[in-house]
Amino acid sequence: MRRWCRFPAPPTLASGGCGAYGEGVEERVGEGCLFCRIVSGEVPSSPVAATEHAYAFEDINPAAPVHVLVVPREHLDSADAIRPEHGDLVAELFTVAQSVARARQVAGSGYRLVLNVGEDALNSVPHLHLHVLGGRRMGWPPG
């Protein structure tokens, strides 16, 4: 059974933003899940992009000049919960991340995509999220 965060009717990336929040259309999951609450509009965020299945917003504690989080509207605890049936969703998350990088003008110079899983990786919100980081030279190895 798929679990969904409640979310407003999604705009398209082509429409230029996230628009006004509408009525939720799916069953609410994870009352305590911060990202479900952000997706639903219950907790404010600075929207960057949105699609039918993904929502991107500014990280409130940026680690780079560009630091945007891309989350699925479907609640998945982490990348460890991804199964073959999530293929289209994962592709959409990466497509949104690419659009964010282009819009923030870091696609040409380079950007980093990060998925953290578990406590040792410092994953602080148990909802799958993809970090889009750019705007400065990154170090290696990360962490």
Buried (B, 14 or more C-beta within 10 A) or exposed (E): EEBBBBBBEBBEBEEEEBBEBEEBEBEBBBEEBBBBBBBBBBEEBEBBBBBEBBBBBEBEEEEBEBBBBBBBBBBBBBBEEBEEEBEEBBEBBBBBBBBBBEBBEBBEEEBBBBBBBEEEEEBEBBBBBBBBBBBEEEEEEEE
